[in-house]
Structures are given as C-alpha cells and as structure tokens.
Amino acid sequence: MPRAPKPKLAVEGPSALPSTKARAVAFLAVLVSGLCGLLIGRSLVDVQCRGDCDVAMGLGALAGAVFSAGGVAVVAALVLRAMSEWKAKANDPS
C-alpha cells in the first residue's frame, strides 16, 4: 500500500531556535563558569583546610563547578529564550 504524501505547510512560521553563534557563546559561558567555580571551590577548601585535604579539595572543586555552571546554564537558557522571542516578534508581519 503506498504511503500518503505529507502535507506541505503553505507558510512557515518564525523559528524559535536561537542562532548557532548564540548557542555556542552560551555553551562557552557555561564551560568558563564551571572552570571558575572549580577554581573557587578548590581554593576555598585549600584556605580552610590543614593537613591532607585532597578529598575535601576535590569535593569543593566539584561542588563549585556544578553550582556555578548550573547557575550560568539557567541564565543562558533564559537569555536564549528571550532572544528568540525578540527575533520572532521582530519578524512578525502584524
């Protein structure tokens, strides 16, 4: 039995997808913030700890990286969503 052809849209609406450049910049911002959080978390434990603190420094670095990258990821997602809404409204003919 032959398949029915898919109907084509007469008019395509604006895309809500942010540009590739904007997504790449957001990804790099998350990576840089994770690295900064890693360094801050490790340094914070290093200042407070005496003796053998390798595990504590590792946990501090991991916690700092996760919290800072997660926070920046939330902000980046909100910014990308706002940018796509502004772009869609600018292209709206009405």
Rosetta blueprint (number, residue, H / E / L):
1 M L
2 P L
3 R L
4 A L
5 P L
6 K L
7 P L
8 K L
9 L L
10 A L
11 V L
12 E L
13 G L
14 P L
15 S L
16 A L
17 L L
18 P L
19 S L
20 T H
21 K H
22 A H
23 R H
24 A H
25 V H
26 A H
27 F H
28 L H
29 A H
30 V H
31 L H
32 V H
33 S H
34 G H
35 L H
36 C H
37 G H
38 L H
39 L H
40 I H
41 G H
42 R H
43 S H
44 L H
45 V H
46 D H
47 V H
48 Q H
49 C L
50 R L
51 G L
52 D L
53 C L
54 D H
55 V H
56 A H
57 M H
58 G H
59 L H
60 G H
61 A H
62 L H
63 A H
64 G H
65 A H
66 V H
67 F H
68 S H
69 A H
70 G H
71 G H
72 V H
73 A H
74 V H
75 V H
76 A H
77 A H
78 L H
79 V H
80 L H
81 R H
82 A H
83 M H
84 S H
85 E H
86 W H
87 K H
88 A H
89 K H
90 A H
91 N L
92 D L
93 P L
94 S L
